[in-house]
């Protein structure tokens, strides 16, 4: 699982480097860019910022999962301390809760 997490982290970091230009400040000078083009650029900028924020959150989750591996706590539910189903971890290797505790949390 460590290799999968490291690969995922490398992919997210590469995507973050590629997307850096998309979140650049949009010029407001109408003589250079038309109003609709500027609106499109602002929308693209907002989408790029949201994507960057999601990547940052996922990177934090990956770092936490790697720490849990190092500490010998990976794969244990944070609430009930029971093992998390390996299929659930395969789907999302950063998951913190077993399916039962996650369901209870969503219903609360």
PyMOL CGO cylinders between C-alpha atoms (Angstrom):
from pymol import cmd
from pymol.cgo import CYLINDER

trace = [
    CYLINDER, 0.00, 0.00, 0.00, 2.96, 2.30, 0.66, 0.3, 1, 1, 1, 1, 1, 1,
    CYLINDER, 2.96, 2.30, 0.66, 3.98, 2.07, -3.01, 0.3, 1, 1, 1, 1, 1, 1,
    CYLINDER, 3.98, 2.07, -3.01, 0.45, 2.90, -4.13, 0.3, 1, 1, 1, 1, 1, 1,
    CYLINDER, 0.45, 2.90, -4.13, 0.36, 5.95, -1.83, 0.3, 1, 1, 1, 1, 1, 1,
    CYLINDER, 0.36, 5.95, -1.83, 3.79, 7.14, -2.99, 0.3, 1, 1, 1, 1, 1, 1,
    CYLINDER, 3.79, 7.14, -2.99, 2.75, 6.76, -6.64, 0.3, 1, 1, 1, 1, 1, 1,
    CYLINDER, 2.75, 6.76, -6.64, -0.48, 8.67, -6.02, 0.3, 1, 1, 1, 1, 1, 1,
    CYLINDER, -0.48, 8.67, -6.02, 1.45, 11.43, -4.23, 0.3, 1, 1, 1, 1, 1, 1,
    CYLINDER, 1.45, 11.43, -4.23, 3.90, 11.74, -7.14, 0.3, 1, 1, 1, 1, 1, 1,
    CYLINDER, 3.90, 11.74, -7.14, 1.00, 11.97, -9.63, 0.3, 1, 1, 1, 1, 1, 1,
    CYLINDER, 1.00, 11.97, -9.63, -0.72, 14.69, -7.59, 0.3, 1, 1, 1, 1, 1, 1,
    CYLINDER, -0.72, 14.69, -7.59, 2.50, 16.68, -7.23, 0.3, 1, 1, 1, 1, 1, 1,
    CYLINDER, 2.50, 16.68, -7.23, 3.11, 16.45, -10.99, 0.3, 1, 1, 1, 1, 1, 1,
    CYLINDER, 3.11, 16.45, -10.99, -0.45, 17.58, -11.70, 0.3, 1, 1, 1, 1, 1, 1,
    CYLINDER, -0.45, 17.58, -11.70, 0.00, 20.48, -9.28, 0.3, 1, 1, 1, 1, 1, 1,
    CYLINDER, 0.00, 20.48, -9.28, 3.15, 21.63, -11.08, 0.3, 1, 1, 1, 1, 1, 1,
    CYLINDER, 3.15, 21.63, -11.08, 1.40, 21.40, -14.45, 0.3, 1, 1, 1, 1, 1, 1,
    CYLINDER, 1.40, 21.40, -14.45, -1.60, 23.41, -13.25, 0.3, 1, 1, 1, 1, 1, 1,
    CYLINDER, -1.60, 23.41, -13.25, 0.32, 26.29, -11.63, 0.3, 1, 1, 1, 1, 1, 1,
    CYLINDER, 0.32, 26.29, -11.63, -0.28, 28.63, -14.60, 0.3, 1, 1, 1, 1, 1, 1,
    CYLINDER, -0.28, 28.63, -14.60, -4.04, 28.08, -14.63, 0.3, 1, 1, 1, 1, 1, 1,
    CYLINDER, -4.04, 28.08, -14.63, -4.51, 29.86, -11.31, 0.3, 1, 1, 1, 1, 1, 1,
    CYLINDER, -4.51, 29.86, -11.31, -2.64, 32.97, -12.41, 0.3, 1, 1, 1, 1, 1, 1,
    CYLINDER, -2.64, 32.97, -12.41, -4.22, 36.40, -11.86, 0.3, 1, 1, 1, 1, 1, 1,
    CYLINDER, -4.22, 36.40, -11.86, -6.59, 37.45, -14.62, 0.3, 1, 1, 1, 1, 1, 1,
    CYLINDER, -6.59, 37.45, -14.62, -5.90, 40.75, -16.39, 0.3, 1, 1, 1, 1, 1, 1,
    CYLINDER, -5.90, 40.75, -16.39, -8.79, 43.21, -16.10, 0.3, 1, 1, 1, 1, 1, 1,
    CYLINDER, -8.79, 43.21, -16.10, -7.64, 45.46, -18.97, 0.3, 1, 1, 1, 1, 1, 1,
    CYLINDER, -7.64, 45.46, -18.97, -10.47, 45.38, -21.53, 0.3, 1, 1, 1, 1, 1, 1,
    CYLINDER, -10.47, 45.38, -21.53, -8.22, 46.74, -24.24, 0.3, 1, 1, 1, 1, 1, 1,
    CYLINDER, -8.22, 46.74, -24.24, -6.22, 43.50, -24.14, 0.3, 1, 1, 1, 1, 1, 1,
    CYLINDER, -6.22, 43.50, -24.14, -8.98, 40.92, -23.53, 0.3, 1, 1, 1, 1, 1, 1,
    CYLINDER, -8.98, 40.92, -23.53, -12.70, 41.04, -24.26, 0.3, 1, 1, 1, 1, 1, 1,
    CYLINDER, -12.70, 41.04, -24.26, -15.27, 40.84, -21.49, 0.3, 1, 1, 1, 1, 1, 1,
    CYLINDER, -15.27, 40.84, -21.49, -16.40, 37.28, -22.32, 0.3, 1, 1, 1, 1, 1, 1,
    CYLINDER, -16.40, 37.28, -22.32, -12.84, 36.04, -22.65, 0.3, 1, 1, 1, 1, 1, 1,
    CYLINDER, -12.84, 36.04, -22.65, -12.02, 37.60, -19.30, 0.3, 1, 1, 1, 1, 1, 1,
    CYLINDER, -12.02, 37.60, -19.30, -15.08, 35.95, -17.71, 0.3, 1, 1, 1, 1, 1, 1,
    CYLINDER, -15.08, 35.95, -17.71, -13.97, 32.60, -19.14, 0.3, 1, 1, 1, 1, 1, 1,
    CYLINDER, -13.97, 32.60, -19.14, -10.49, 33.17, -17.74, 0.3, 1, 1, 1, 1, 1, 1,
    CYLINDER, -10.49, 33.17, -17.74, -11.91, 34.02, -14.30, 0.3, 1, 1, 1, 1, 1, 1,
    CYLINDER, -11.91, 34.02, -14.30, -14.04, 30.87, -14.35, 0.3, 1, 1, 1, 1, 1, 1,
    CYLINDER, -14.04, 30.87, -14.35, -11.03, 28.77, -15.40, 0.3, 1, 1, 1, 1, 1, 1,
    CYLINDER, -11.03, 28.77, -15.40, -9.01, 30.39, -12.61, 0.3, 1, 1, 1, 1, 1, 1,
    CYLINDER, -9.01, 30.39, -12.61, -11.65, 29.51, -10.02, 0.3, 1, 1, 1, 1, 1, 1,
    CYLINDER, -11.65, 29.51, -10.02, -11.80, 25.92, -11.26, 0.3, 1, 1, 1, 1, 1, 1,
    CYLINDER, -11.80, 25.92, -11.26, -7.99, 25.66, -11.14, 0.3, 1, 1, 1, 1, 1, 1,
    CYLINDER, -7.99, 25.66, -11.14, -7.94, 26.96, -7.56, 0.3, 1, 1, 1, 1, 1, 1,
    CYLINDER, -7.94, 26.96, -7.56, -10.60, 24.45, -6.49, 0.3, 1, 1, 1, 1, 1, 1,
    CYLINDER, -10.60, 24.45, -6.49, -8.66, 21.61, -8.14, 0.3, 1, 1, 1, 1, 1, 1,
    CYLINDER, -8.66, 21.61, -8.14, -5.48, 22.75, -6.43, 0.3, 1, 1, 1, 1, 1, 1,
    CYLINDER, -5.48, 22.75, -6.43, -7.25, 22.80, -3.07, 0.3, 1, 1, 1, 1, 1, 1,
    CYLINDER, -7.25, 22.80, -3.07, -8.55, 19.24, -3.62, 0.3, 1, 1, 1, 1, 1, 1,
    CYLINDER, -8.55, 19.24, -3.62, -5.03, 18.10, -4.57, 0.3, 1, 1, 1, 1, 1, 1,
    CYLINDER, -5.03, 18.10, -4.57, -3.60, 19.73, -1.43, 0.3, 1, 1, 1, 1, 1, 1,
    CYLINDER, -3.60, 19.73, -1.43, -6.20, 18.01, 0.76, 0.3, 1, 1, 1, 1, 1, 1,
    CYLINDER, -6.20, 18.01, 0.76, -5.47, 14.65, -0.85, 0.3, 1, 1, 1, 1, 1, 1,
    CYLINDER, -5.47, 14.65, -0.85, -1.72, 15.16, -0.38, 0.3, 1, 1, 1, 1, 1, 1,
    CYLINDER, -1.72, 15.16, -0.38, -2.35, 15.78, 3.32, 0.3, 1, 1, 1, 1, 1, 1,
    CYLINDER, -2.35, 15.78, 3.32, -4.41, 12.59, 3.53, 0.3, 1, 1, 1, 1, 1, 1,
    CYLINDER, -4.41, 12.59, 3.53, -1.63, 10.64, 1.78, 0.3, 1, 1, 1, 1, 1, 1,
    CYLINDER, -1.63, 10.64, 1.78, 0.99, 12.03, 4.17, 0.3, 1, 1, 1, 1, 1, 1,
    CYLINDER, 0.99, 12.03, 4.17, -1.19, 11.03, 7.14, 0.3, 1, 1, 1, 1, 1, 1,
    CYLINDER, -1.19, 11.03, 7.14, -1.68, 7.53, 5.70, 0.3, 1, 1, 1, 1, 1, 1,
    CYLINDER, -1.68, 7.53, 5.70, 2.08, 7.11, 5.22, 0.3, 1, 1, 1, 1, 1, 1,
    CYLINDER, 2.08, 7.11, 5.22, 2.61, 8.18, 8.83, 0.3, 1, 1, 1, 1, 1, 1,
    CYLINDER, 2.61, 8.18, 8.83, 0.04, 5.62, 9.98, 0.3, 1, 1, 1, 1, 1, 1,
    CYLINDER, 0.04, 5.62, 9.98, 1.96, 2.96, 8.03, 0.3, 1, 1, 1, 1, 1, 1,
    CYLINDER, 1.96, 2.96, 8.03, 5.20, 4.01, 9.74, 0.3, 1, 1, 1, 1, 1, 1,
    CYLINDER, 5.20, 4.01, 9.74, 3.47, 3.97, 13.14, 0.3, 1, 1, 1, 1, 1, 1,
    CYLINDER, 3.47, 3.97, 13.14, 1.94, 0.52, 12.53, 0.3, 1, 1, 1, 1, 1, 1,
    CYLINDER, 1.94, 0.52, 12.53, -1.60, 1.91, 12.73, 0.3, 1, 1, 1, 1, 1, 1,
    CYLINDER, -1.60, 1.91, 12.73, -2.50, 1.77, 9.04, 0.3, 1, 1, 1, 1, 1, 1,
    CYLINDER, -2.50, 1.77, 9.04, -5.69, -0.10, 8.22, 0.3, 1, 1, 1, 1, 1, 1,
    CYLINDER, -5.69, -0.10, 8.22, -7.25, 0.35, 11.65, 0.3, 1, 1, 1, 1, 1, 1,
    CYLINDER, -7.25, 0.35, 11.65, -10.41, 2.40, 12.09, 0.3, 1, 1, 1, 1, 1, 1,
    CYLINDER, -10.41, 2.40, 12.09, -9.78, 5.59, 14.05, 0.3, 1, 1, 1, 1, 1, 1,
    CYLINDER, -9.78, 5.59, 14.05, -13.07, 5.24, 15.94, 0.3, 1, 1, 1, 1, 1, 1,
    CYLINDER, -13.07, 5.24, 15.94, -13.48, 1.57, 16.80, 0.3, 1, 1, 1, 1, 1, 1,
    CYLINDER, -13.48, 1.57, 16.80, -9.87, 0.44, 16.17, 0.3, 1, 1, 1, 1, 1, 1,
    CYLINDER, -9.87, 0.44, 16.17, -11.10, -2.58, 14.19, 0.3, 1, 1, 1, 1, 1, 1,
    CYLINDER, -11.10, -2.58, 14.19, -9.39, -3.49, 10.89, 0.3, 1, 1, 1, 1, 1, 1,
    CYLINDER, -9.39, -3.49, 10.89, -10.72, -1.67, 7.83, 0.3, 1, 1, 1, 1, 1, 1,
    CYLINDER, -10.72, -1.67, 7.83, -11.81, -3.96, 4.99, 0.3, 1, 1, 1, 1, 1, 1,
    CYLINDER, -11.81, -3.96, 4.99, -8.87, -4.36, 2.56, 0.3, 1, 1, 1, 1, 1, 1,
    CYLINDER, -8.87, -4.36, 2.56, -11.20, -3.74, -0.40, 0.3, 1, 1, 1, 1, 1, 1,
    CYLINDER, -11.20, -3.74, -0.40, -12.13, -0.38, 1.13, 0.3, 1, 1, 1, 1, 1, 1,
    CYLINDER, -12.13, -0.38, 1.13, -8.44, 0.47, 1.53, 0.3, 1, 1, 1, 1, 1, 1,
    CYLINDER, -8.44, 0.47, 1.53, -7.77, -0.65, -2.04, 0.3, 1, 1, 1, 1, 1, 1,
    CYLINDER, -7.77, -0.65, -2.04, -10.47, 1.74, -3.27, 0.3, 1, 1, 1, 1, 1, 1,
    CYLINDER, -10.47, 1.74, -3.27, -9.20, 4.63, -1.10, 0.3, 1, 1, 1, 1, 1, 1,
    CYLINDER, -9.20, 4.63, -1.10, -5.87, 3.98, 0.63, 0.3, 1, 1, 1, 1, 1, 1,
    CYLINDER, -5.87, 3.98, 0.63, -6.27, 7.15, 2.72, 0.3, 1, 1, 1, 1, 1, 1,
    CYLINDER, -6.27, 7.15, 2.72, -9.56, 6.15, 4.35, 0.3, 1, 1, 1, 1, 1, 1,
    CYLINDER, -9.56, 6.15, 4.35, -9.68, 6.58, 8.14, 0.3, 1, 1, 1, 1, 1, 1,
    CYLINDER, -9.68, 6.58, 8.14, -12.86, 4.76, 9.16, 0.3, 1, 1, 1, 1, 1, 1,
    CYLINDER, -12.86, 4.76, 9.16, -14.34, 1.32, 8.65, 0.3, 1, 1, 1, 1, 1, 1,
    CYLINDER, -14.34, 1.32, 8.65, -17.59, 1.21, 6.71, 0.3, 1, 1, 1, 1, 1, 1,
    CYLINDER, -17.59, 1.21, 6.71, -19.71, 0.88, 9.87, 0.3, 1, 1, 1, 1, 1, 1,
    CYLINDER, -19.71, 0.88, 9.87, -18.17, 3.93, 11.59, 0.3, 1, 1, 1, 1, 1, 1,
    CYLINDER, -18.17, 3.93, 11.59, -18.24, 5.93, 8.36, 0.3, 1, 1, 1, 1, 1, 1,
    CYLINDER, -18.24, 5.93, 8.36, -21.95, 5.14, 7.95, 0.3, 1, 1, 1, 1, 1, 1,
    CYLINDER, -21.95, 5.14, 7.95, -22.68, 6.17, 11.53, 0.3, 1, 1, 1, 1, 1, 1,
    CYLINDER, -22.68, 6.17, 11.53, -20.74, 9.42, 11.04, 0.3, 1, 1, 1, 1, 1, 1,
    CYLINDER, -20.74, 9.42, 11.04, -22.71, 10.26, 7.89, 0.3, 1, 1, 1, 1, 1, 1,
    CYLINDER, -22.71, 10.26, 7.89, -26.03, 9.62, 9.64, 0.3, 1, 1, 1, 1, 1, 1,
    CYLINDER, -26.03, 9.62, 9.64, -25.17, 11.81, 12.63, 0.3, 1, 1, 1, 1, 1, 1,
]
cmd.load_cgo(trace, "trace")
